[in-house]
Amino acid sequence: MKNIMNTLFFILPLFFQASKAAIASPACPKCGDLEVPFPLSTNANCGDSRYRVYCHHGVLQFKSSGGFYYNIHSIDPNASKLIISPPQINKGSCSSSDLYLGGLRLDESLPFNISTHNTVMLLNCSDNLVFSPLNCSVNSPCRQFEEKTEEGNGCRNTLCCSYLKDSAMTAHMIRVRVGGCTAYTSVVNFKAGDSIETWNYGIELQWISPN
């Protein structure tokens, strides 16, 4: 009996704290077709302000540390993950629309990071990358992207490389720059041999659950 009382003594305050947090910080309203689950927040009256996302004219967006907005096209609250769309690749220049910011950069003080399920394809790269550990071979999936998609077609006949974003790399950046690679795209849960028509284009971000 004493053990039960001790357990209740510790559990009940946590229950009331969680209930209070849920009441004080409800889930935000839908943005277009997307639910905005807790802890994501679109305004000061819902969610957790550390998990800020933005609803612009019915489109839910994620803002990088440089102020670039990426459209969010899916959210998995059970896995604490969301997928943002890669930036547009500008026609005629093979450059990503976030090139001027150096690509995707996350604020390291916030609870988001880039997951290890992203296969990143770097396009229009300098010849120096041939000597890198990236896959710059003719068998790299970036070759398929260039040859079989309208968006990638403007990057043909340049060097492209791909890599799986793993835990040994920075989890807060996908870098592009003039003199390196000027464009990129990403596929979530890429598997060699998958038809390009089945590729899930996006950049998967994960968040740390609030305390």
C-alpha atoms as an extended CHARMM CRD file, in Angstrom:
* protein
*
       211  EXT
         1         1  MET       CA              0.0000000000        0.0000000000        0.0000000000  PROA      1               0.0000000000
         2         2  LYS       CA              2.8560000000        2.3150000000        0.8780000000  PROA      2               0.0000000000
         3         3  ASN       CA              4.4840000000        1.6680000000       -2.5000000000  PROA      3               0.0000000000
         4         4  ILE       CA              1.2250000000        2.4710000000       -4.3030000000  PROA      4               0.0000000000
         5         5  MET       CA              0.8780000000        5.7450000000       -2.3920000000  PROA      5               0.0000000000
         6         6  ASN       CA              4.4660000000        6.6760000000       -3.1970000000  PROA      6               0.0000000000
         7         7  THR       CA              3.8710000000        5.9600000000       -6.8950000000  PROA      7               0.0000000000
         8         8  LEU       CA              0.7370000000        8.0920000000       -6.9160000000  PROA      8               0.0000000000
         9         9  PHE       CA              2.6280000000       10.8440000000       -5.1250000000  PROA      9               0.0000000000
        10        10  PHE       CA              5.0500000000       11.0870000000       -8.0640000000  PROA      10              0.0000000000
        11        11  ILE       CA              2.6360000000       10.3750000000      -10.9390000000  PROA      11              0.0000000000
        12        12  LEU       CA             -0.2850000000       12.6440000000      -10.0410000000  PROA      12              0.0000000000
        13        13  PRO       CA              1.6840000000       15.9330000000      -10.1530000000  PROA      13              0.0000000000
        14        14  LEU       CA              3.0520000000       14.9590000000      -13.5760000000  PROA      14              0.0000000000
        15        15  PHE       CA             -0.4660000000       14.1580000000      -14.7800000000  PROA      15              0.0000000000
        16        16  PHE       CA             -1.8030000000       17.5150000000      -13.6390000000  PROA      16              0.0000000000
        17        17  GLN       CA              1.1600000000       19.3530000000      -15.1520000000  PROA      17              0.0000000000
        18        18  ALA       CA              0.5980000000       17.6140000000      -18.5140000000  PROA      18              0.0000000000
        19        19  SER       CA             -3.1270000000       18.3470000000      -18.3470000000  PROA      19              0.0000000000
        20        20  LYS       CA             -2.4480000000       21.9790000000      -17.5030000000  PROA      20              0.0000000000
        21        21  ALA       CA              0.0020000000       22.2830000000      -20.4300000000  PROA      21              0.0000000000
        22        22  ALA       CA             -2.5170000000       20.7350000000      -22.8130000000  PROA      22              0.0000000000
        23        23  ILE       CA             -5.2260000000       23.1600000000      -21.6540000000  PROA      23              0.0000000000
        24        24  ALA       CA             -2.8890000000       26.1790000000      -21.7360000000  PROA      24              0.0000000000
        25        25  SER       CA             -1.4000000000       25.2640000000      -25.1320000000  PROA      25              0.0000000000
        26        26  PRO       CA             -4.0310000000       23.6600000000      -27.3890000000  PROA      26              0.0000000000
        27        27  ALA       CA             -3.2650000000       22.4030000000      -30.8620000000  PROA      27              0.0000000000
        28        28  CYS       CA             -3.4250000000       25.0930000000      -33.5310000000  PROA      28              0.0000000000
        29        29  PRO       CA             -6.1740000000       25.3300000000      -36.1650000000  PROA      29              0.0000000000
        30        30  LYS       CA             -5.7140000000       23.5920000000      -39.4950000000  PROA      30              0.0000000000
        31        31  CYS       CA             -3.7280000000       25.4050000000      -42.1450000000  PROA      31              0.0000000000
        32        32  GLY       CA             -5.2430000000       24.5970000000      -45.5210000000  PROA      32              0.0000000000
        33        33  ASP       CA             -5.5270000000       20.8050000000      -45.6280000000  PROA      33              0.0000000000
        34        34  LEU       CA             -2.9140000000       20.1840000000      -42.9310000000  PROA      34              0.0000000000
        35        35  GLU       CA             -3.5800000000       19.6040000000      -39.2520000000  PROA      35              0.0000000000
        36        36  VAL       CA             -1.1310000000       21.4500000000      -36.9930000000  PROA      36              0.0000000000
        37        37  PRO       CA             -0.5230000000       19.0480000000      -34.0870000000  PROA      37              0.0000000000
        38        38  PHE       CA              0.9810000000       20.0430000000      -30.7580000000  PROA      38              0.0000000000
        39        39  PRO       CA              3.7560000000       21.1340000000      -30.1670000000  PROA      39              0.0000000000
        40        40  LEU       CA              3.8470000000       22.9220000000      -33.5540000000  PROA      40              0.0000000000
        41        41  SER       CA              2.6920000000       26.5030000000      -33.2190000000  PROA      41              0.0000000000
        42        42  THR       CA              1.3460000000       28.9750000000      -35.7780000000  PROA      42              0.0000000000
        43        43  ASN       CA              0.5520000000       31.7600000000      -33.2860000000  PROA      43              0.0000000000
        44        44  ALA       CA              1.0010000000       32.8010000000      -29.6750000000  PROA      44              0.0000000000
        45        45  ASN       CA             -2.2840000000       31.2090000000      -28.5840000000  PROA      45              0.0000000000
        46        46  CYS       CA             -1.5570000000       27.5900000000      -29.4900000000  PROA      46              0.0000000000
        47        47  GLY       CA              1.2070000000       25.0220000000      -29.4890000000  PROA      47              0.0000000000
        48        48  ASP       CA              4.6930000000       25.6770000000      -28.1250000000  PROA      48              0.0000000000
        49        49  SER       CA              6.4320000000       28.8440000000      -29.3630000000  PROA      49              0.0000000000
        50        50  ARG       CA              9.7560000000       26.9960000000      -29.7580000000  PROA      50              0.0000000000
        51        51  TYR       CA              8.1360000000       24.9060000000      -32.5100000000  PROA      51              0.0000000000
        52        52  ARG       CA              7.0820000000       27.8370000000      -34.6860000000  PROA      52              0.0000000000
        53        53  VAL       CA              5.7190000000       27.2130000000      -38.1590000000  PROA      53              0.0000000000
        54        54  TYR       CA              3.8400000000       29.6480000000      -40.3830000000  PROA      54              0.0000000000
        55        55  CYS       CA              0.4580000000       29.5870000000      -42.0900000000  PROA      55              0.0000000000
        56        56  HSD       CA              0.5230000000       31.8310000000      -45.1510000000  PROA      56              0.0000000000
        57        57  HSD       CA             -2.7060000000       31.9650000000      -47.1640000000  PROA      57              0.0000000000
        58        58  GLY       CA             -3.5820000000       28.3640000000      -46.3280000000  PROA      58              0.0000000000
        59        59  VAL       CA             -0.0530000000       27.0160000000      -46.9080000000  PROA      59              0.0000000000
        60        60  LEU       CA              1.8910000000       25.7220000000      -43.8940000000  PROA      60              0.0000000000
        61        61  GLN       CA              5.5690000000       26.6630000000      -44.0200000000  PROA      61              0.0000000000
        62        62  PHE       CA              8.8180000000       26.1490000000      -42.1080000000  PROA      62              0.0000000000
        63        63  LYS       CA             11.2660000000       29.0650000000      -41.8310000000  PROA      63              0.0000000000
        64        64  SER       CA             15.0250000000       28.5090000000      -41.9500000000  PROA      64              0.0000000000
        65        65  SER       CA             17.4720000000       30.4590000000      -39.8000000000  PROA      65              0.0000000000
        66        66  GLY       CA             18.1410000000       32.6660000000      -42.8390000000  PROA      66              0.0000000000
        67        67  GLY       CA             14.4770000000       33.5460000000      -43.2450000000  PROA      67              0.0000000000
        68        68  PHE       CA             13.6540000000       31.3150000000      -46.2420000000  PROA      68              0.0000000000
        69        69  TYR       CA             10.2130000000       29.6670000000      -46.1800000000  PROA      69              0.0000000000
        70        70  TYR       CA              9.8280000000       26.0160000000      -47.2150000000  PROA      70              0.0000000000
        71        71  ASN       CA              6.3730000000       24.5320000000      -47.7530000000  PROA      71              0.0000000000
        72        72  ILE       CA              5.4440000000       21.7140000000      -45.3670000000  PROA      72              0.0000000000
        73        73  HSD       CA              3.6940000000       18.9080000000      -47.2290000000  PROA      73              0.0000000000
        74        74  SER       CA              3.2610000000       16.2890000000      -44.4850000000  PROA      74              0.0000000000
        75        75  ILE       CA              3.4910000000       15.9030000000      -40.7040000000  PROA      75              0.0000000000
        76        76  ASP       CA              3.7710000000       12.7290000000      -38.6230000000  PROA      76              0.0000000000
        77        77  PRO       CA              3.1390000000       13.7660000000      -34.9960000000  PROA      77              0.0000000000
        78        78  ASN       CA              3.6050000000       10.2190000000      -33.6910000000  PROA      78              0.0000000000
        79        79  ALA       CA              7.1530000000       10.1180000000      -35.0780000000  PROA      79              0.0000000000
        80        80  SER       CA              7.8070000000       13.8230000000      -34.3340000000  PROA      80              0.0000000000
        81        81  LYS       CA              8.6450000000       14.4550000000      -37.9810000000  PROA      81              0.0000000000
        82        82  LEU       CA              7.6030000000       16.6930000000      -40.8340000000  PROA      82              0.0000000000
        83        83  ILE       CA              8.6240000000       16.8670000000      -44.4920000000  PROA      83              0.0000000000
        84        84  ILE       CA              9.3290000000       20.1360000000      -46.2590000000  PROA      84              0.0000000000
        85        85  SER       CA              9.5450000000       20.6130000000      -50.0270000000  PROA      85              0.0000000000
        86        86  PRO       CA             13.0280000000       21.1320000000      -51.4890000000  PROA      86              0.0000000000
        87        87  PRO       CA             13.5760000000       24.6320000000      -52.8700000000  PROA      87              0.0000000000
        88        88  GLN       CA             12.7400000000       25.3240000000      -56.4830000000  PROA      88              0.0000000000
        89        89  ILE       CA             15.5840000000       24.9310000000      -58.9670000000  PROA      89              0.0000000000
        90        90  ASN       CA             15.7550000000       28.0310000000      -61.1350000000  PROA      90              0.0000000000
        91        91  LYS       CA             15.4780000000       27.3300000000      -64.8330000000  PROA      91              0.0000000000
        92        92  GLY       CA             18.4230000000       28.3090000000      -66.9910000000  PROA      92              0.0000000000
        93        93  SER       CA             20.9050000000       28.6110000000      -64.1310000000  PROA      93              0.0000000000
        94        94  CYS       CA             20.6970000000       25.2640000000      -62.2820000000  PROA      94              0.0000000000
        95        95  SER       CA             20.6060000000       27.1020000000      -58.9740000000  PROA      95              0.0000000000
        96        96  SER       CA             18.3850000000       26.5280000000      -55.9570000000  PROA      96              0.0000000000
        97        97  SER       CA             16.1710000000       29.4170000000      -54.9250000000  PROA      97              0.0000000000
        98        98  ASP       CA             17.8830000000       29.4300000000      -51.4990000000  PROA      98              0.0000000000
        99        99  LEU       CA             21.4110000000       29.5590000000      -52.9990000000  PROA      99              0.0000000000
       100       100  TYR       CA             21.8900000000       33.1710000000      -51.8580000000  PROA      100             0.0000000000
       101       101  LEU       CA             21.5070000000       31.9270000000      -48.2610000000  PROA      101             0.0000000000
       102       102  GLY       CA             23.8780000000       28.9860000000      -48.7070000000  PROA      102             0.0000000000
       103       103  GLY       CA             21.0640000000       26.4180000000      -48.8230000000  PROA      103             0.0000000000
       104       104  LEU       CA             18.9850000000       25.0930000000      -45.9490000000  PROA      104             0.0000000000
       105       105  ARG       CA             20.1910000000       26.1350000000      -42.5110000000  PROA      105             0.0000000000
       106       106  LEU       CA             18.3290000000       25.3780000000      -39.2790000000  PROA      106             0.0000000000
       107       107  ASP       CA             18.6210000000       27.4160000000      -36.1040000000  PROA      107             0.0000000000
       108       108  GLU       CA             20.6580000000       25.1540000000      -33.8210000000  PROA      108             0.0000000000
       109       109  SER       CA             19.0260000000       26.6480000000      -30.7330000000  PROA      109             0.0000000000
       110       110  LEU       CA             15.6170000000       25.3110000000      -31.8180000000  PROA      110             0.0000000000
       111       111  PRO       CA             14.4350000000       21.6770000000      -31.4020000000  PROA      111             0.0000000000
       112       112  PHE       CA             14.5280000000       20.7390000000      -35.1190000000  PROA      112             0.0000000000
       113       113  ASN       CA             17.1460000000       18.8330000000      -37.0720000000  PROA      113             0.0000000000
       114       114  ILE       CA             17.5250000000       17.1440000000      -40.4570000000  PROA      114             0.0000000000
       115       115  SER       CA             16.8270000000       13.4160000000      -40.1730000000  PROA      115             0.0000000000
       116       116  THR       CA             19.0320000000       10.6110000000      -41.4730000000  PROA      116             0.0000000000
       117       117  HSD       CA             16.3850000000        9.4660000000      -43.9740000000  PROA      117             0.0000000000
       118       118  ASN       CA             17.2780000000       12.0530000000      -46.6170000000  PROA      118             0.0000000000
       119       119  THR       CA             19.2350000000       11.2340000000      -49.7670000000  PROA      119             0.0000000000
       120       120  VAL       CA             20.5510000000       14.6010000000      -50.9220000000  PROA      120             0.0000000000
       121       121  MET       CA             21.4050000000       15.2170000000      -54.5740000000  PROA      121             0.0000000000
       122       122  LEU       CA             23.8230000000       18.0720000000      -55.2490000000  PROA      122             0.0000000000
       123       123  LEU       CA             23.7440000000       19.5390000000      -58.7610000000  PROA      123             0.0000000000
       124       124  ASN       CA             25.9920000000       21.7130000000      -60.9250000000  PROA      124             0.0000000000
       125       125  CYS       CA             29.0260000000       20.9260000000      -58.7800000000  PROA      125             0.0000000000
       126       126  SER       CA             32.6400000000       21.9460000000      -59.2320000000  PROA      126             0.0000000000
       127       127  ASP       CA             35.1030000000       19.2950000000      -60.3660000000  PROA      127             0.0000000000
       128       128  ASN       CA             36.7020000000       19.2720000000      -56.9130000000  PROA      128             0.0000000000
       129       129  LEU       CA             33.8750000000       17.0850000000      -55.6190000000  PROA      129             0.0000000000
       130       130  VAL       CA             35.1140000000       14.1750000000      -57.7630000000  PROA      130             0.0000000000
       131       131  PHE       CA             37.6720000000       13.5750000000      -54.9980000000  PROA      131             0.0000000000
       132       132  SER       CA             35.0920000000       13.6860000000      -52.2010000000  PROA      132             0.0000000000
       133       133  PRO       CA             33.4900000000       10.6310000000      -50.5550000000  PROA      133             0.0000000000
       134       134  LEU       CA             30.1550000000       11.5180000000      -52.1930000000  PROA      134             0.0000000000
       135       135  ASN       CA             28.6650000000        9.4000000000      -54.9650000000  PROA      135             0.0000000000
       136       136  CYS       CA             29.5110000000       11.3870000000      -58.1060000000  PROA      136             0.0000000000
       137       137  SER       CA             29.4950000000        8.3580000000      -60.4090000000  PROA      137             0.0000000000
       138       138  VAL       CA             27.3210000000        7.7500000000      -63.4550000000  PROA      138             0.0000000000
       139       139  ASN       CA             25.2330000000        5.4820000000      -61.2080000000  PROA      139             0.0000000000
       140       140  SER       CA             24.3580000000        8.2530000000      -58.7510000000  PROA      140             0.0000000000
       141       141  PRO       CA             20.5780000000        8.8060000000      -58.5270000000  PROA      141             0.0000000000
       142       142  CYS       CA             21.1790000000       12.4780000000      -59.3000000000  PROA      142             0.0000000000
       143       143  ARG       CA             21.8260000000       11.4040000000      -62.9070000000  PROA      143             0.0000000000
       144       144  GLN       CA             18.2990000000       10.0290000000      -63.1200000000  PROA      144             0.0000000000
       145       145  PHE       CA             16.9430000000       13.2550000000      -61.6690000000  PROA      145             0.0000000000
       146       146  GLU       CA             18.7380000000       15.2910000000      -64.3330000000  PROA      146             0.0000000000
       147       147  GLU       CA             17.7810000000       13.0350000000      -67.2110000000  PROA      147             0.0000000000
       148       148  LYS       CA             14.1830000000       12.1610000000      -66.3510000000  PROA      148             0.0000000000
       149       149  THR       CA             12.6730000000       15.2560000000      -64.7200000000  PROA      149             0.0000000000
       150       150  GLU       CA             11.8870000000       18.6530000000      -66.1920000000  PROA      150             0.0000000000
       151       151  GLU       CA             13.2550000000       20.4360000000      -63.1400000000  PROA      151             0.0000000000
       152       152  GLY       CA             16.5650000000       18.5740000000      -63.2720000000  PROA      152             0.0000000000
       153       153  ASN       CA             16.9390000000       18.8210000000      -67.0290000000  PROA      153             0.0000000000
       154       154  GLY       CA             18.5570000000       22.2630000000      -66.8130000000  PROA      154             0.0000000000
       155       155  CYS       CA             21.4080000000       20.7720000000      -64.7920000000  PROA      155             0.0000000000
       156       156  ARG       CA             22.4150000000       18.1350000000      -67.3480000000  PROA      156             0.0000000000
       157       157  ASN       CA             26.0200000000       17.9380000000      -68.5290000000  PROA      157             0.0000000000
       158       158  THR       CA             27.3010000000       19.2020000000      -65.1810000000  PROA      158             0.0000000000
       159       159  LEU       CA             28.7980000000       17.2170000000      -62.2990000000  PROA      159             0.0000000000
       160       160  CYS       CA             26.2710000000       15.9710000000      -59.7570000000  PROA      160             0.0000000000
       161       161  CYS       CA             26.7800000000       13.9880000000      -56.5590000000  PROA      161             0.0000000000
       162       162  SER       CA             24.5570000000       12.3580000000      -53.9540000000  PROA      162             0.0000000000
       163       163  TYR       CA             24.8260000000       11.2340000000      -50.3570000000  PROA      163             0.0000000000
       164       164  LEU       CA             22.7160000000        9.8680000000      -47.5340000000  PROA      164             0.0000000000
       165       165  LYS       CA             22.4730000000       12.4030000000      -44.7240000000  PROA      165             0.0000000000
       166       166  ASP       CA             23.8780000000       10.4300000000      -41.7910000000  PROA      166             0.0000000000
       167       167  SER       CA             24.5950000000       11.0970000000      -38.1390000000  PROA      167             0.0000000000
       168       168  ALA       CA             28.2610000000       11.9100000000      -38.8130000000  PROA      168             0.0000000000
       169       169  MET       CA             27.2360000000       15.0540000000      -40.7150000000  PROA      169             0.0000000000
       170       170  THR       CA             25.8100000000       18.2990000000      -39.4420000000  PROA      170             0.0000000000
       171       171  ALA       CA             22.1200000000       17.8300000000      -38.7720000000  PROA      171             0.0000000000
       172       172  HSD       CA             21.3390000000       21.4950000000      -39.3500000000  PROA      172             0.0000000000
       173       173  MET       CA             22.4810000000       22.2640000000      -42.8950000000  PROA      173             0.0000000000
       174       174  ILE       CA             22.3120000000       21.2800000000      -46.5530000000  PROA      174             0.0000000000
       175       175  ARG       CA             24.9340000000       23.4950000000      -48.1300000000  PROA      175             0.0000000000
       176       176  VAL       CA             25.0890000000       24.9580000000      -51.6260000000  PROA      176             0.0000000000
       177       177  ARG       CA             27.3480000000       27.7510000000      -52.8420000000  PROA      177             0.0000000000
       178       178  VAL       CA             28.8610000000       29.2950000000      -55.9310000000  PROA      178             0.0000000000
       179       179  GLY       CA             32.1250000000       27.4730000000      -56.5380000000  PROA      179             0.0000000000
       180       180  GLY       CA             30.7560000000       24.2830000000      -54.9850000000  PROA      180             0.0000000000
       181       181  CYS       CA             27.3120000000       22.9610000000      -55.9350000000  PROA      181             0.0000000000
       182       182  THR       CA             24.6460000000       25.5170000000      -56.7880000000  PROA      182             0.0000000000
       183       183  ALA       CA             21.4940000000       23.4020000000      -56.5740000000  PROA      183             0.0000000000
       184       184  TYR       CA             20.0710000000       20.4360000000      -54.6900000000  PROA      184             0.0000000000
       185       185  THR       CA             17.0620000000       18.2620000000      -54.1780000000  PROA      185             0.0000000000
       186       186  SER       CA             16.3060000000       15.4990000000      -51.6870000000  PROA      186             0.0000000000
       187       187  VAL       CA             14.3870000000       12.2280000000      -51.5470000000  PROA      187             0.0000000000
       188       188  VAL       CA             13.0780000000       10.7290000000      -48.2990000000  PROA      188             0.0000000000
       189       189  ASN       CA             13.6540000000        6.9940000000      -47.7330000000  PROA      189             0.0000000000
       190       190  PHE       CA             15.2900000000        6.5090000000      -51.1210000000  PROA      190             0.0000000000
       191       191  LYS       CA             15.9810000000        2.8970000000      -52.1230000000  PROA      191             0.0000000000
       192       192  ALA       CA             18.2530000000        1.9870000000      -55.0060000000  PROA      192             0.0000000000
       193       193  GLY       CA             16.2320000000        0.4520000000      -57.7950000000  PROA      193             0.0000000000
       194       194  ASP       CA             13.0440000000        2.3640000000      -57.0030000000  PROA      194             0.0000000000
       195       195  SER       CA             11.3630000000        3.8690000000      -60.0420000000  PROA      195             0.0000000000
       196       196  ILE       CA             11.8840000000        7.6330000000      -60.1800000000  PROA      196             0.0000000000
       197       197  GLU       CA              8.1020000000        8.0210000000      -60.3790000000  PROA      197             0.0000000000
       198       198  THR       CA              7.8720000000        6.6930000000      -56.8050000000  PROA      198             0.0000000000
       199       199  TRP       CA             10.4890000000        8.9890000000      -55.2690000000  PROA      199             0.0000000000
       200       200  ASN       CA              9.2570000000       10.9430000000      -52.2570000000  PROA      200             0.0000000000
       201       201  TYR       CA             10.8040000000       14.3570000000      -52.8490000000  PROA      201             0.0000000000
       202       202  GLY       CA             11.2850000000       16.2730000000      -49.6430000000  PROA      202             0.0000000000
       203       203  ILE       CA             13.5480000000       17.0170000000      -46.6970000000  PROA      203             0.0000000000
       204       204  GLU       CA             12.5050000000       15.2200000000      -43.5450000000  PROA      204             0.0000000000
       205       205  LEU       CA             12.9580000000       17.1940000000      -40.3360000000  PROA      205             0.0000000000
       206       206  GLN       CA             12.4990000000       15.7600000000      -36.8770000000  PROA      206             0.0000000000
       207       207  TRP       CA             11.8520000000       17.5570000000      -33.6200000000  PROA      207             0.0000000000
       208       208  ILE       CA             12.7210000000       16.8470000000      -30.0140000000  PROA      208             0.0000000000
       209       209  SER       CA              9.5610000000       16.4910000000      -27.9510000000  PROA      209             0.0000000000
       210       210  PRO       CA              9.0370000000       19.2480000000      -25.3710000000  PROA      210             0.0000000000
       211       211  ASN       CA              9.9080000000       18.4740000000      -21.7870000000  PROA      211             0.0000000000
